[in-house]
Amino acid sequence: MKRTQFAKQLAAAAGLLLVSAIPDRTCGQSLPPAPVETPLKTIPSAKRAPDPLDDFAGLSFTDDQKVKIQQIRRDIASRMNAVVRDNKLSPDQKEAMLEGFQRMERTQVYQVLTPEQQSEVRKKILARRKAAKEEKEKQQSPRPQPFPQPPSGR
């Protein structure tokens, strides 16, 4: 699982570098054919990343924090829109980049919080992870135990 996560992060970083390295079109270039809208691959609900601000729900933000969080959300939303509109990326690349942007958003919002708020968010995250682990263990069927071997005493 960690390898998959690392591969997705690597793809997201490579995509960001690729997008930023492409020069803008000059006036003399012709336009490409009309793009065909490719739907994004949906993430299965079991693996879907939580809403970026679910862990922050219920916190009381100061006015300064609210302004900073709105700025972070606008910045990330504009980046995500650019990825969605980019027709050079495959659906898997888009999905990886969008997930990366969601992680970036959560990290940046977390950094805006006070230490007490960060502690509360960490508790929520740990509780969510524990519940997910218990659900996963509950869904797995118990393995049948092998029959015990008779003692080999002749």
C-alpha positions in Angstrom: 0.0 0.0 0.0 2.9 2.4 0.8 4.3 1.6 -2.6 1.1 2.6 -4.3 0.9 5.7 -2.3 4.4 6.6 -3.1 3.8 5.9 -6.8 0.8 8.2 -6.8 2.7 11.0 -5.1 5.5 10.5 -7.6 3.1 10.7 -10.5 1.5 13.8 -9.0 4.9 15.5 -8.6 5.9 14.5 -12.1 2.6 15.9 -13.5 3.2 19.2 -11.7 6.6 19.5 -13.1 5.3 18.6 -16.6 2.5 21.1 -16.4 4.8 23.9 -15.2 7.5 23.1 -17.8 5.1 23.4 -20.9 5.5 26.8 -22.5 2.3 28.8 -23.3 1.2 28.8 -27.0 2.4 31.5 -29.2 0.1 33.4 -31.6 1.5 31.5 -34.6 0.6 28.1 -33.5 -2.6 26.5 -34.6 -5.1 25.2 -32.1 -5.4 21.5 -31.5 -8.6 19.7 -32.4 -11.4 20.1 -30.0 -10.7 18.2 -26.8 -12.7 15.1 -25.9 -13.8 15.3 -22.3 -12.5 12.2 -20.5 -14.4 11.4 -17.3 -12.3 11.0 -14.2 -12.0 7.5 -12.9 -14.1 7.3 -9.7 -12.4 6.3 -6.6 -14.0 3.3 -4.8 -15.7 4.5 -1.7 -13.5 2.3 0.5 -10.4 4.0 -0.8 -11.8 7.5 -1.3 -9.9 10.2 0.6 -12.1 11.9 3.1 -13.4 15.4 2.4 -10.4 17.7 2.9 -12.0 19.6 5.8 -14.0 16.7 7.5 -11.3 16.4 10.2 -11.5 20.1 10.8 -15.3 20.2 11.3 -16.5 21.4 14.7 -13.4 23.6 15.3 -13.9 27.3 16.0 -11.7 29.3 13.7 -10.5 32.9 14.3 -11.2 35.5 11.6 -7.5 35.3 10.6 -7.7 31.5 10.3 -10.9 31.7 8.2 -9.2 34.1 5.8 -6.1 31.9 5.5 -8.2 28.8 5.0 -10.4 30.4 2.3 -7.2 31.5 0.5 -5.8 28.0 0.7 -9.0 26.5 -0.6 -9.2 29.0 -3.5 -5.6 28.3 -4.5 -6.0 24.5 -4.4 -9.3 24.7 -6.2 -7.7 26.6 -9.1 -4.9 24.1 -9.3 -7.4 21.2 -9.3 -9.5 22.9 -12.0 -6.3 23.2 -14.2 -5.7 19.5 -13.8 -9.2 18.6 -14.7 -9.1 20.7 -17.8 -5.6 19.4 -18.9 -6.2 17.0 -21.8 -2.6 15.9 -21.9 -3.0 13.9 -18.6 -4.4 10.4 -18.5 -7.3 9.8 -16.1 -5.0 8.0 -13.7 -2.6 10.9 -13.7 -5.4 13.3 -13.1 -6.7 11.2 -10.2 -3.3 11.0 -8.6 -2.7 14.8 -8.9 -6.2 15.6 -7.5 -5.5 13.3 -4.5 -2.2 15.0 -4.0 -3.8 18.4 -4.1 -6.3 17.3 -1.4 -3.5 16.1 0.8 -1.7 19.5 0.2 -4.9 21.3 1.2 -5.3 19.3 4.4 -1.6 19.9 5.3 -1.8 23.6 4.7 -5.0 24.0 6.7 -3.5 22.0 9.5 -0.5 24.3 9.7 -2.9 27.3 10.2 -4.3 25.7 13.3 -3.2 26.4 16.9 -1.5 23.6 18.8 -4.7 22.8 20.7 -6.7 22.6 17.4 -4.0 20.4 15.9 -4.2 18.0 18.8 -8.0 17.8 18.4 -7.6 17.1 14.7 -5.0 14.4 15.4 -7.5 12.7 17.8 -10.2 12.7 15.1 -7.7 11.3 12.5 -6.6 8.5 14.9 -10.3 7.6 15.7 -11.1 7.5 12.0 -8.2 5.2 11.3 -9.0 3.0 14.2 -12.6 2.7 13.0 -11.5 1.9 9.4 -9.1 -0.8 10.7 -11.8 -2.4 12.8 -14.2 -2.3 9.8 -11.5 -3.9 7.6 -10.9 -6.7 10.2 -14.7 -7.2 10.6 -15.1 -7.7 6.8 -12.3 -10.2 6.7 -13.6 -13.7 7.3 -11.7 -15.7 9.9 -9.4 -18.3 8.5 -10.2 -21.9 9.3 -7.8 -23.4 11.8 -6.0 -26.5 10.7 -6.6 -29.7 12.5 -4.0 -30.4 15.2 -1.5 -33.0 14.4 -1.7 -36.2 16.5 1.2 -36.7 18.8 3.8 -38.9 17.2 4.4 -41.2 20.2 4.7 -44.8 19.0 
